[in-house]
Amino acid sequence: MIKRVLPILFAVLAPLLILFSLPLFSSLSQTVQAQTNDILVDKQLQRADPVVRVGELLTFTIRIENQSAFTVTTLPLSDTFNTAVLGFATAIPAPGNIDTATGRIDWADLTTFFGDLPPGQVITVVTEFIAEHPATAIVNQAEVHDAQWENGDLNGGGDTDDSGEAIGGSLPLEKRIIDGITPTAGLPLTFTIAITNDGAVTTTAFALTENYDPTIIQFSNAVPPPDFVDEITGILTWTDVTSSLGDLPAFGTISVTVVFTALTSTNDSINQASVSGAVDWYDNDLAGGADDVPITIINQPLPTATPAPTNTPQPGAPAPTNAPLPTATATATATAVPAAAFPETGIPPTTNVTPMTAVLALIAASLPGTLWLWRQRRRLPE
């Protein structure tokens, strides 16, 4: 009896067992399939020239693509960078944690910003860093980890970008004599020294040295004045030009003016200026420039005498004679006027007397007598 019942039970229960086991097999099959699919991460430096200057901003994009067959519901992301080269600036979306000591940025779940990530969907995270120190390679890595879909874990992906290179700045220097000046013995000789910051970050300190031949030129003054003047060996030293003129901004230029007096003529004097000890905001050492100016000094021209004019005799004119010059005597002499030159009245004759003048003179001469007669007449009795 039992032998007859068992085959019947097996025939009935076997299809039921297979039917109820299908979801379990399906779940296991999907889980295994999910573990073999990755989330693609592609990180790129967004610039055509991978060489950057210290102080410049570097922008990276992190492209994340869901290549699985499932919708991603949790998507953590970490981004690591070299703190010896880069400094974190900003990111979109903003990370949840920034560890500047270890150089790691973390987003706990990108789906809180972008939403769930369906199959084939792509999102992009943007990060920006500042190149703070020079390096031959900029290593920056992004990685998705602990990604999940609604029924399990997904394999995360990662990518490393090391295509960049950070180079330090420098301070090239140009020295020249002011235009229009010919170095001449005994006259002032003015130089301008232009120092340029060719880096993308501010220079906070640098020293300047001026070397000259003290037997050829003598230091007079400078703007700004040097900190030390050695007139024996011919060295001027500015320990830190920025203390007088301020920090030198990125790609900026400042000038120092130096005035000498030329002592003697020469054809082969060399005057040199050089920069040393330059540092930037990030305490990077900067290469200093130097420039030489060869000097040729001439003597002052001697004054030339102006020739006296010469008299050229005209044709037919008598030749000029040298008349003796009169000599002056220390004793004054009186010249007598002949008595015949005066009239009997003793009054010297006048010349150029007009009729009107004569009439006026006659009236004036007769006026006193007329007045006297008129007064006498009034006194006589009638």
C-alpha positions as CSV (number, residue, x, y, z in Angstrom):
1,M,0.0,0.0,0.0
2,I,2.7,2.4,1.0
3,K,4.7,1.6,-2.2
4,R,1.7,2.5,-4.2
5,V,1.0,5.8,-2.3
6,L,4.6,7.2,-2.4
7,P,4.8,7.5,-6.2
8,I,1.5,9.3,-6.2
9,L,2.6,11.7,-3.5
10,F,6.0,12.4,-5.3
11,A,4.1,13.0,-8.5
12,V,1.9,15.5,-6.8
13,L,4.4,17.3,-4.5
14,A,7.3,17.5,-7.0
15,P,5.6,20.1,-9.3
16,L,4.6,22.0,-6.2
17,L,8.1,22.0,-4.8
18,I,9.5,23.3,-8.2
19,L,6.8,26.0,-8.4
20,F,7.6,27.4,-4.9
21,S,11.3,27.2,-5.5
22,L,11.3,29.4,-8.6
23,P,11.5,32.8,-6.7
24,L,14.4,31.5,-4.6
25,F,16.4,30.5,-7.7
26,S,15.5,33.7,-9.4
27,S,16.8,35.8,-6.4
28,L,20.0,33.8,-6.3
29,S,20.5,34.1,-10.0
30,Q,19.9,37.9,-9.9
31,T,22.3,38.4,-7.0
32,V,25.1,36.5,-8.7
33,Q,24.4,38.5,-11.9
34,A,24.6,41.8,-10.0
35,Q,28.0,40.9,-8.5
36,T,29.4,40.5,-12.0
37,N,28.3,44.0,-13.2
38,D,30.3,47.2,-12.4
39,I,29.5,50.8,-12.0
40,L,31.8,52.6,-14.4
41,V,33.8,55.6,-13.0
42,D,35.8,57.8,-15.3
43,K,37.8,60.7,-13.9
44,Q,39.3,63.4,-16.3
45,L,41.3,66.6,-15.9
46,Q,39.4,69.3,-17.8
47,R,42.1,71.1,-19.6
48,A,43.9,70.7,-22.9
49,D,47.4,71.4,-21.5
50,P,48.1,69.1,-18.6
51,V,50.9,71.3,-17.4
52,V,49.6,73.8,-14.8
53,R,51.4,76.5,-12.8
54,V,51.4,76.6,-9.1
55,G,48.4,78.7,-8.0
56,E,46.2,77.7,-10.9
57,L,42.8,75.9,-10.5
58,L,42.4,72.4,-11.7
59,T,38.9,71.0,-12.5
60,F,38.2,67.3,-12.6
61,T,35.0,65.6,-13.7
62,I,34.0,62.2,-12.3
63,R,31.6,60.4,-14.7
64,I,29.6,57.6,-13.1
65,E,27.5,55.2,-15.2
66,N,25.3,52.4,-13.9
67,Q,26.1,49.5,-16.2
68,S,24.2,47.0,-14.1
69,A,20.7,45.7,-14.7
70,F,19.4,47.2,-11.5
71,T,18.5,50.7,-10.2
72,V,21.1,51.9,-7.8
73,T,19.5,53.3,-4.6
74,T,22.7,54.0,-2.6
75,L,25.8,55.4,-4.2
76,P,28.8,56.4,-2.0
77,L,31.8,58.1,-3.6
78,S,35.3,58.8,-2.4
79,D,37.9,61.1,-4.0
80,T,41.5,61.0,-2.9
81,F,44.2,63.6,-3.8
82,N,47.9,64.2,-3.1
83,T,48.0,66.8,-0.3
84,A,51.7,67.5,-1.1
85,V,50.6,69.0,-4.4
86,L,46.9,69.9,-4.3
87,G,44.6,71.8,-2.0
88,F,40.9,71.2,-2.2
89,A,38.8,74.2,-3.4
90,T,35.2,73.1,-4.1
91,A,32.9,70.4,-5.5
92,I,29.5,69.9,-7.0
93,P,27.6,68.4,-5.2
94,A,29.2,69.4,-1.9
95,P,30.9,66.4,-0.2
96,G,29.8,65.3,3.2
97,N,33.3,65.0,4.6
98,I,36.7,66.6,3.7
99,D,39.8,65.3,5.3
100,T,42.6,67.7,4.3
101,A,45.2,65.8,6.4
102,T,44.8,62.5,4.5
103,G,43.6,64.0,1.3
104,R,40.2,62.3,1.1
105,I,36.7,63.6,0.1
106,D,33.6,61.5,0.8
107,W,30.0,61.6,-0.4
108,A,27.9,59.2,1.7
109,D,25.2,58.8,-0.9
110,L,25.0,60.6,-4.3
111,T,21.5,59.5,-4.8
112,T,20.4,62.1,-2.2
113,F,21.5,64.8,-4.7
114,F,20.9,63.0,-8.1
115,G,18.2,60.6,-7.1
116,D,18.2,56.8,-7.8
117,L,20.4,55.7,-10.7
118,P,18.5,53.5,-13.2
119,P,20.4,51.1,-15.5
120,G,22.3,53.0,-18.1
121,Q,21.9,56.3,-16.3
122,V,25.0,58.6,-16.1
123,I,25.8,61.3,-13.5
124,T,28.8,63.7,-13.2
125,V,30.5,65.0,-10.1
126,V,32.8,68.1,-10.5
127,T,35.8,68.7,-8.2
128,E,38.2,71.6,-8.2
129,F,41.7,71.8,-6.6
130,I,44.5,74.4,-6.5
131,A,48.0,73.4,-7.5
132,E,49.9,74.5,-4.4
133,H,53.3,72.8,-5.0
134,P,55.2,71.7,-8.0
135,A,55.2,68.0,-9.0
136,T,55.9,65.9,-12.0
137,A,52.6,64.1,-11.8
138,I,49.3,65.0,-10.2
139,V,47.6,61.8,-8.9
140,N,43.9,62.1,-8.2
141,Q,41.6,59.0,-7.7
142,A,37.9,58.6,-7.5
143,E,36.1,55.4,-6.4
144,V,32.6,54.2,-6.0
145,H,32.2,51.8,-3.1
146,D,29.4,50.0,-1.2
147,A,26.9,50.7,-4.0
148,Q,23.6,49.0,-3.5
149,W,20.4,48.2,-5.2
150,E,17.1,47.4,-3.4
151,N,18.0,43.7,-3.0
152,G,21.8,43.7,-2.5
153,D,25.2,45.1,-3.1
154,L,26.8,46.2,-6.4
155,N,30.4,46.2,-7.3
156,G,31.8,49.7,-7.4
157,G,34.3,51.1,-9.9
158,G,37.3,53.5,-9.7
159,D,39.5,55.6,-11.9
160,T,42.8,57.4,-11.4
161,D,44.0,60.5,-13.2
162,D,47.7,61.2,-13.2
163,S,48.0,63.2,-16.5
164,G,48.7,66.6,-14.8
165,E,51.9,68.2,-13.9
166,A,52.4,71.2,-11.7
167,I,55.3,73.6,-12.3
168,G,56.7,76.3,-10.0
169,G,56.9,79.9,-10.8
170,S,60.0,82.1,-11.3
171,L,61.0,85.8,-11.1
172,P,62.7,86.8,-14.4
173,L,64.6,90.1,-14.2
174,E,65.3,92.8,-16.8
175,K,67.8,95.6,-16.2
176,R,68.5,98.5,-18.6
177,I,69.7,102.0,-18.8
178,I,67.0,104.7,-19.0
179,D,66.4,105.5,-22.7
180,G,68.0,108.7,-24.0
181,I,71.0,108.6,-21.6
182,T,74.6,108.3,-22.9
183,P,76.9,107.2,-20.1
184,T,79.3,110.1,-19.7
185,A,82.0,110.6,-17.1
186,G,81.0,113.0,-14.4
187,L,77.2,112.7,-15.1
188,P,74.4,110.6,-13.4
189,L,73.7,107.1,-14.8
190,T,70.3,105.7,-14.1
191,F,69.2,102.0,-14.3
192,T,65.8,100.5,-14.0
193,I,65.4,96.9,-12.7
194,A,62.1,95.2,-13.6
195,I,61.2,92.0,-11.7
196,T,58.2,90.0,-13.0
197,N,56.3,87.2,-11.3
198,D,55.5,84.7,-14.1
199,G,53.7,82.3,-11.7
200,A,49.9,82.1,-10.9
201,V,50.4,82.7,-7.2
202,T,51.6,85.8,-5.3
203,T,55.2,86.1,-4.4
204,T,55.6,87.2,-0.7
205,A,59.3,87.7,-0.4
206,F,62.5,88.0,-2.5
207,A,65.9,89.6,-2.2
208,L,67.7,91.7,-4.8
209,T,71.4,92.2,-5.3
210,E,73.2,94.8,-7.5
211,N,76.9,94.3,-8.4
212,Y,78.9,97.1,-9.9
213,D,82.5,98.3,-10.3
214,P,83.2,101.0,-7.7
215,T,86.3,102.2,-9.7
216,I,84.0,103.0,-12.7
217,I,80.7,104.2,-11.2
218,Q,79.8,105.5,-7.7
219,F,76.4,104.8,-6.0
220,S,74.2,107.9,-5.5
221,N,70.7,106.8,-4.6
222,A,67.9,104.2,-5.2
223,V,64.2,103.8,-5.0
224,P,63.5,102.0,-2.8
225,P,66.8,102.5,-0.9
226,P,68.9,99.3,-0.4
227,D,69.3,97.8,3.1
228,F,73.1,97.5,2.7
229,V,75.6,99.4,0.6
230,D,79.2,98.1,0.2
231,E,81.1,100.8,-1.7
232,I,84.4,99.0,-1.4
233,T,83.4,95.8,-3.3
234,G,80.5,97.5,-5.1
235,I,77.4,95.6,-3.8
236,L,73.9,96.8,-3.1
237,T,71.5,94.5,-1.2
238,W,67.8,94.6,-0.7
239,T,67.0,91.8,1.8
240,D,63.3,91.8,0.9
241,V,61.9,94.1,-1.8
242,T,58.3,93.3,-0.9
243,S,58.8,95.0,2.5
244,S,59.0,98.3,0.6
245,L,56.9,97.7,-2.5
246,G,54.4,95.1,-1.2
247,D,53.8,91.5,-2.4
248,L,54.3,90.8,-6.1
249,P,50.9,89.5,-7.5
250,A,50.6,86.7,-10.1
251,F,52.0,87.9,-13.4
252,G,52.7,91.3,-12.0
253,T,55.8,93.5,-12.3
254,I,57.6,95.9,-10.0
255,S,60.6,98.2,-10.7
256,V,63.6,99.4,-8.7
257,T,65.5,102.5,-9.8
258,V,69.2,102.9,-9.1
259,V,71.3,106.0,-9.8
260,F,75.1,106.0,-10.1
261,T,77.6,108.7,-11.1
262,A,80.1,107.8,-13.9
263,L,83.6,108.4,-12.6
264,T,85.7,107.7,-15.7
265,S,85.5,106.5,-19.3
266,T,85.5,102.8,-20.0
267,N,84.5,100.3,-22.6
268,D,84.1,97.0,-20.6
269,S,82.3,97.6,-17.3
270,I,79.6,95.1,-16.4
271,N,76.7,95.9,-14.0
272,Q,74.6,93.0,-12.8
273,A,71.3,92.6,-10.8
274,S,70.0,89.3,-9.5
275,V,67.0,87.9,-7.5
276,S,67.4,85.3,-4.8
277,G,65.4,83.8,-1.9
278,A,62.0,84.2,-3.5
279,V,59.0,82.4,-2.0
280,D,55.3,82.3,-2.7
281,W,52.1,82.1,-0.6
282,Y,52.6,78.3,-0.3
283,D,56.3,78.7,0.8
284,N,57.5,77.3,-2.5
285,D,61.0,78.4,-3.5
286,L,61.0,80.3,-6.8
287,A,63.7,80.5,-9.3
288,G,65.3,84.0,-9.4
289,G,66.4,85.8,-12.5
290,A,69.5,87.8,-13.3
291,D,70.5,90.3,-16.0
292,D,73.8,92.0,-17.0
293,V,74.2,95.4,-18.5
294,P,77.5,96.2,-20.3
295,I,78.5,99.8,-19.9
296,T,80.5,102.1,-22.2
297,I,81.3,105.5,-20.6
298,I,82.6,108.4,-22.7
299,N,84.4,111.5,-21.6
300,Q,82.6,114.9,-21.7
301,P,83.4,116.8,-24.9
302,L,85.8,119.8,-24.5
303,P,84.4,123.3,-25.1
304,T,85.4,124.8,-28.5
305,A,86.5,128.5,-28.8
306,T,84.3,130.8,-31.1
307,P,86.6,132.4,-33.8
308,A,86.6,136.2,-34.0
309,P,85.0,137.8,-37.1
310,T,87.3,139.1,-39.7
311,N,86.9,142.2,-41.9
312,T,87.2,141.5,-45.6
313,P,87.9,144.8,-47.5
314,Q,85.6,145.4,-50.5
315,P,87.1,146.0,-53.9
316,G,88.2,149.6,-54.4
317,A,87.8,150.5,-50.7
318,P,90.9,151.9,-48.9
319,A,92.7,149.5,-46.7
320,P,91.8,150.0,-43.0
321,T,94.3,151.7,-40.9
322,N,95.0,151.1,-37.3
323,A,94.3,154.5,-35.6
324,P,96.1,155.0,-32.3
325,L,93.8,154.6,-29.4
326,P,93.4,157.7,-27.1
327,T,95.0,157.6,-23.8
328,A,93.3,158.8,-20.6
329,T,95.0,161.1,-18.1
330,A,94.3,161.3,-14.5
331,T,94.3,165.2,-14.4
332,A,91.2,167.0,-15.5
333,T,91.8,170.1,-17.7
334,A,89.5,173.1,-18.2
335,T,88.7,174.4,-21.7
336,A,88.5,178.2,-22.0
337,V,85.7,179.8,-24.1
338,P,86.8,183.0,-26.0
339,A,85.2,186.1,-24.7
340,A,84.2,187.1,-28.3
341,A,81.7,184.3,-28.1
342,F,79.6,186.2,-25.6
343,P,77.6,189.5,-26.2
344,E,78.2,192.6,-24.1
345,T,75.6,191.6,-21.6
346,G,77.6,188.6,-20.7
347,I,74.6,186.3,-21.4
348,P,75.4,183.6,-23.9
349,P,73.4,183.8,-27.0
350,T,70.4,181.6,-27.5
351,T,69.5,179.9,-30.7
352,N,66.2,178.8,-32.3
353,V,64.1,181.6,-30.7
354,T,60.6,181.7,-32.2
355,P,58.5,184.9,-32.5
356,M,56.0,183.7,-29.9
357,T,58.8,183.1,-27.5
358,A,60.1,186.6,-28.0
359,V,56.7,188.2,-27.3
360,L,56.2,186.2,-24.1
361,A,59.7,187.2,-23.0
362,L,58.9,190.9,-23.7
363,I,55.7,190.8,-21.7
364,A,57.4,189.1,-18.8
365,A,60.2,191.7,-18.8
366,S,57.8,194.7,-18.9
367,L,55.3,193.5,-16.4
368,P,57.1,194.6,-13.2
369,G,57.5,198.1,-14.5
370,T,53.9,198.4,-15.6
371,L,52.7,197.3,-12.2
372,W,54.9,199.9,-10.4
373,L,53.6,202.8,-12.6
374,W,50.0,201.8,-11.9
375,R,50.5,201.8,-8.2
376,Q,52.3,205.2,-8.3
377,R,49.4,206.7,-10.2
378,R,46.9,205.7,-7.6
379,R,48.9,207.5,-4.9
380,L,48.9,210.9,-6.7
381,P,46.1,213.4,-5.6
382,E,43.5,214.2,-8.1
